[in-house]
Amino acid sequence: MEEAKCSIEQCDIFDFMAYHVGMTVLHPGGLWATERLAEKCHIAKGSRVLDVGCGKGISAVYLAKRYGCQIMGVDIEERLVEQANELARRRKVSGQVRFQIGDALDLPFPANEFDVTFSQAFLILVADKKQAIREAIRVTKPGGFIGWLELSFYKQPTDSLFRAATSSACAFCIRNTITFDEWKALFQECGMVDLEVVTGEMGMRQRRMFRDEGFLNAAKIMWKWLFNARIRKRMDAVFEFFREYSEYIGYGIYVGRKQ
């Protein structure tokens, strides 16, 4: 596993799960949600797809193998792009999947390049959501699909929720989350049409973890939870936060088209 960027107690939720717990599928809903996103975006064999904020390339490689599509992944972190390309080589899909460094606010592609553009748990990490959305739309072909999977509030959050997020989860990503209605309005304001929304509940995904992570890595994760007291304490705090505020926090799959 890679060296952690920070301590177990101080990492934001994504870094904690990636570097300390060892999870590889970090976005809400796991690969089950990725499949729903792909279906709504009509990804199929031969589709040219862009994954914005691809991270280690887990979803892109999974979709390439499942649907036979051609995928380009972009991420601003060179280290993640290198790992994603290595994963594609190991999974023998280098002919279908490529990854490169790219800024989501200024994508290195011409207009009308892709049949589908999608992103997962990315907009909650950037300040200029509108620019990221407009860039995704710009590089998508007219009539093509743009899909987002994002944390979403069912209703306006309370101050106590934000205080709890500061101590147990990722305060920045929670504070940068907006309601389902606000996401819909934002996507429509940026030019997405025929918008469809699928709601999902947050949770630990125990039943899906062995599928998402594979038996060996899932077993390693469970071992850490059982026998590393610091990791168990932090994981319990994170999951308790999402349980306590389940009436507020879920995730949404938002899919629309470019006119």
C-alpha positions in Angstrom: 0.0 0.0 0.0 1.2 3.6 -0.7 2.6 5.6 2.1 -0.2 7.6 3.9 -0.2 11.4 3.4 -1.3 12.1 7.0 -2.3 10.4 10.2 -5.3 8.1 10.7 -7.0 10.8 12.8 -6.3 13.7 10.5 -6.8 12.4 6.9 -9.9 13.5 5.1 -12.3 10.6 4.5 -11.0 9.7 0.9 -7.4 9.7 1.9 -8.1 7.8 5.1 -10.0 5.1 3.2 -7.4 4.9 0.4 -4.1 5.1 2.3 -4.9 3.7 5.7 -7.8 1.3 5.1 -6.7 0.3 1.6 -9.9 0.6 -0.2 -9.7 1.1 -4.0 -13.4 1.9 -4.8 -14.1 5.1 -2.9 -17.1 6.8 -4.4 -20.6 6.4 -3.0 -22.5 3.3 -4.1 -19.3 1.5 -5.3 -19.3 -0.3 -8.7 -23.0 -0.9 -8.4 -23.5 2.8 -8.7 -21.0 3.0 -11.5 -23.0 0.4 -13.5 -26.2 2.5 -13.0 -24.3 5.6 -14.2 -23.0 3.7 -17.3 -26.5 2.4 -18.1 -28.1 5.8 -17.8 -25.3 7.2 -20.1 -25.9 4.4 -22.6 -22.3 3.3 -22.6 -21.9 0.4 -25.0 -19.3 -1.3 -27.1 -17.5 1.3 -29.3 -18.6 4.3 -27.1 -15.8 6.9 -26.7 -15.9 7.8 -23.0 -14.1 10.4 -20.9 -13.7 9.8 -17.1 -12.9 13.1 -15.4 -11.0 12.8 -12.1 -10.3 9.2 -12.9 -8.1 8.6 -9.8 -6.4 5.2 -10.0 -8.6 4.1 -13.0 -10.6 1.5 -11.2 -14.0 2.5 -12.7 -12.6 3.1 -16.2 -10.9 -0.3 -16.4 -14.1 -1.9 -15.0 -16.3 -0.3 -17.6 -13.9 -1.1 -20.5 -14.0 -4.8 -19.6 -17.7 -4.9 -18.9 -19.0 -2.9 -21.9 -16.1 -3.0 -24.5 -16.0 0.8 -24.7 -13.0 3.1 -25.4 -12.1 5.2 -22.3 -9.8 8.1 -21.7 -9.2 9.0 -18.1 -7.8 12.3 -16.9 -6.6 13.3 -13.4 -4.5 16.2 -12.2 -2.2 14.0 -10.1 0.6 12.4 -12.1 1.0 9.7 -9.4 -2.6 8.5 -9.9 -2.3 8.6 -13.7 0.7 6.4 -13.5 -1.1 3.9 -11.3 -4.1 3.9 -13.6 -2.0 3.1 -16.7 -0.3 0.3 -14.8 -3.7 -1.1 -13.8 -4.9 -1.0 -17.4 -1.7 -3.0 -18.4 -2.3 -5.5 -15.7 -5.9 -6.0 -16.6 -4.9 -6.2 -20.3 -7.1 -3.3 -21.5 -4.4 -0.9 -22.6 -5.8 -1.0 -26.1 -9.1 0.3 -24.8 -8.2 2.5 -21.9 -5.6 5.3 -21.6 -5.0 7.8 -18.8 -3.3 11.2 -18.9 -2.7 14.2 -16.7 -5.5 16.8 -17.2 -7.2 19.7 -15.5 -10.9 19.3 -15.3 -11.3 23.1 -15.5 -9.4 23.2 -18.8 -9.7 19.7 -20.4 -6.9 19.0 -23.0 -9.4 17.9 -25.7 -11.2 19.6 -28.5 -14.9 20.2 -28.4 -17.4 17.5 -29.4 -14.8 14.7 -28.8 -16.6 12.1 -26.7 -19.9 10.2 -26.8 -20.1 10.1 -23.0 -18.3 12.2 -20.3 -18.7 11.2 -16.6 -17.3 11.8 -13.2 -17.7 10.3 -9.7 -17.4 12.1 -6.4 -15.4 14.9 -8.0 -17.4 18.1 -8.0 -17.5 18.0 -4.2 -13.7 18.4 -4.3 -13.5 21.5 -6.6 -14.5 25.1 -5.9 -15.5 26.0 -9.4 -18.2 23.5 -10.1 -19.7 25.5 -13.0 -16.5 25.5 -15.0 -15.9 21.8 -14.5 -19.4 21.0 -15.7 -19.2 23.3 -18.7 -15.8 21.7 -19.7 -17.4 18.3 -19.5 -20.3 19.5 -21.7 -17.9 21.2 -24.1 -15.9 18.0 -24.9 -19.1 15.9 -25.3 -20.7 15.4 -28.7 -24.0 17.1 -29.4 -26.7 14.7 -28.2 -24.1 12.8 -26.1 -24.5 12.0 -22.4 -22.9 13.7 -19.4 -23.1 11.8 -16.1 -22.2 12.7 -12.5 -22.2 10.7 -9.3 -22.1 13.1 -6.3 -22.8 13.3 -2.6 -26.1 15.1 -2.1 -28.2 16.5 0.7 -31.9 15.5 0.9 -32.5 18.8 2.7 -30.5 21.7 4.0 -27.9 20.5 6.5 -27.7 21.8 10.1 -24.8 23.4 11.9 -24.5 20.2 14.0 -24.0 18.1 10.9 -21.1 20.3 9.8 -19.6 20.2 13.3 -19.8 16.4 13.3 -18.3 16.2 9.8 -15.3 18.2 11.0 -14.4 15.5 13.6 -15.4 12.3 11.8 -15.5 12.7 8.0 -14.2 15.0 5.4 -15.3 18.5 6.4 -14.4 20.1 3.1 -16.2 17.6 0.9 -19.3 17.7 3.2 -19.3 21.5 3.2 -18.9 21.5 -0.6 -21.9 19.2 -1.0 -25.3 20.7 -2.0 -28.9 19.4 -2.1 -30.4 17.3 -4.9 -32.5 20.2 -6.1 -29.4 22.5 -6.1 -27.4 20.0 -8.2 -30.3 19.7 -10.7 -30.5 23.5 -11.0 -26.7 23.8 -11.4 -26.5 21.2 -14.1 -29.4 22.7 -16.0 -28.0 26.2 -15.6 -24.7 25.0 -17.2 -26.6 23.6 -20.2 -27.4 20.0 -19.6 -30.9 18.9 -20.9 -33.2 15.9 -20.4 -31.8 15.6 -16.9 -32.5 12.3 -15.0 -31.7 11.7 -11.3 -31.3 8.5 -9.5 -31.0 8.7 -5.7 -28.9 6.4 -3.5 -28.4 5.9 0.2 -25.0 6.1 1.9 -23.8 3.0 3.7 -20.8 0.8 4.4 -21.5 -1.5 1.4 -20.5 -4.6 3.3 -22.4 -6.9 0.9 -20.7 -5.3 -2.1 -17.2 -4.8 -0.7 -16.0 -8.3 -1.7 -17.2 -7.7 -5.2 -15.8 -4.2 -5.5 -12.4 -4.9 -3.8 -12.0 -8.6 -4.6 -11.8 -11.3 -1.9 -8.2 -10.7 -0.9 -8.3 -6.9 -0.5 -11.7 -7.1 1.2 -10.3 -9.6 3.7 -7.3 -7.2 4.4 -9.8 -4.4 5.0 -11.8 -6.4 7.4 -8.7 -7.6 9.2 -7.6 -3.9 9.8 -11.0 -3.0 11.1 -11.0 -5.9 13.5 -7.4 -5.7 14.8 -6.2 -2.1 14.3 -7.8 -0.1 17.1 -7.0 3.3 15.6 -8.4 2.4 12.2 -11.5 0.8 13.8 -12.2 3.9 15.9 -12.0 6.2 12.9 -14.0 3.9 10.6 -16.7 3.5 13.3 -16.9 7.3 13.7 -17.2 7.8 9.9 -20.0 5.2 9.5 -21.8 6.5 12.6 -21.7 10.0 11.1 -23.4 8.7 8.0 -25.9 6.7 10.0 -26.8 9.6 12.3 -27.3 11.9 9.4 -28.8 9.5 7.0 -32.0 11.7 6.7 -29.7 14.4 5.3 -27.0 12.7 3.2 -27.3 10.5 0.2 -25.8 10.4 -3.3 -27.2 11.2 -6.6 -26.6 9.9 -10.1 -27.3 12.8 -12.5 -27.4 12.2 -16.2 -28.3 14.6 -19.0 -27.5 15.3 -22.6 -25.7 18.0 -24.6 -28.0 19.8 -26.9 
